[in-house]
Amino acid sequence: MAITWTDLREYVGAPDSEQPYLETCLETATSLVTAYIGTAEVPANVLDSALLEVGAKLYSRKGSTGGYTAGETTAAPSVLVARDPMVTVYPTLNPFLVRL
């Protein structure tokens, strides 16, 4: 399955009005993940999961200062320092990569 902006919208719970930004986040996520895996063969379900995760990290940065919010359902969400949006997918992708 190929991930679309609507898949990312559902994953992050965004409204349809966010389509342009979601598309940008997904394009950026695709560029980051593709650059990281290179020519490695990664199963489609693992790749899709990584794209959603990275896209969600990028999307969550919108409107935040210095990072992204976590625990958005709590009365006082914590703010995480901006970091590499790929950080959570490295362990998932690494088993499929051949590093010399």
NORNORUR-V289043 format. One line per field, one symbol per residue. ss: DSSP state (2 for helix, 1 for strand, 0 for the rest). A space follows every 10 residues. Layout:
ss->???
This chain:
ss->0000222222 2200022222 2222222222 2222222000 0002222222 2222222222 0000001111 0000000111 1000000002 2222000000
